[in-house]
Amino acid sequence: MSEVTQAFEAAAQRVQALDERPDNDTLLRLYALYKQGSEGDVRGPKPGFFDFVGTAKYDAWAKLAGTEKTAAMQQYIALVDKLTG
């Protein structure tokens, strides 16, 4: 396992222990970076019109299409570091 992957997984654990819940934009960014870093580009159909949360998550992830997994992992780690201060 690479050093970046280990740091990514550690950041995913640390984000669960945040004292306060981040705002929705930050949560979407965390979600999208995590998914891009762990799975790569978004796949599958976009959620239905009335699935507002699912659609927001899908759109946030889709905006990162083409971003290398390692780059997404590094951005995720940096965002978690900023949130955990």
N, C-alpha and C positions, 0 to 999 in steps of 0.2 A: 504494500500500500504506500502510495506516495505521500510526501510531507504535506502537500496541499490537500489531498484527500483526508488525511488525518485531522488537519486543522479545520476543514470543512465540517467533518462529522462532530468535532468538538464544539464548533460554533453552533451547530444545530442543537446540541444539548444545552449550551449556555442560553440560547434564546428562549428556551422553555422556562428558564428560571428568572426571567425579567421581573422586576418589582412591579412595574406598571405596564399596562397594555399599550403598545404603540398605536398611533393613529392609523386609520384605514389605508391611506396611501403607503405608509411604511410597511404595513402588513402585506399589502399586495406586492410591493417590491421584494420583500423577504420571500414570499411564496414563489414569485416568478424566478428569482435568482436561484432558489433552492431547486425548483423543478428543472431549470435549464442546466444547472450544475450536476444534477443527479441523473437526468433522463435525456438531455439535449433538446432539440427543437420540439415544439408542441405538435402533437399528433391527435387524430380523431376529430370528430365533428364538434363544432361549436355548440355549447349548451343552448337550450331553447330560450326564446325571448323573455319568458317570465322567470327564468332562473337567473336573477340579477347577480347573485354572488358568484355563481358558476361562470357567467358571462364575463364578469369583471376579472376573475382569476384567469380565464382563458385568454382574454385580451392582453392582460399584463404579461403573461408568459409569451404570447405570440409576438409581442414587441421586441423580445430578445432573440428572435429567430436569427440564426447565423452566428450567434455568439458562441465561441468555443467553451466547452464545459469547464476547462481550467480557469478561463477568464471569469466566468460566472461564479465559480467557487470563490475566487479571490475577491470579487465584488461583494459576495455574500458575507465572507469573513470580515471584510472591512466595515460593512454596515452593522454587523453584530458587535464588532469591537466598539463602534461609535455608540451603539445603544447601551452597551454594558459599561462603558466609560472606564 
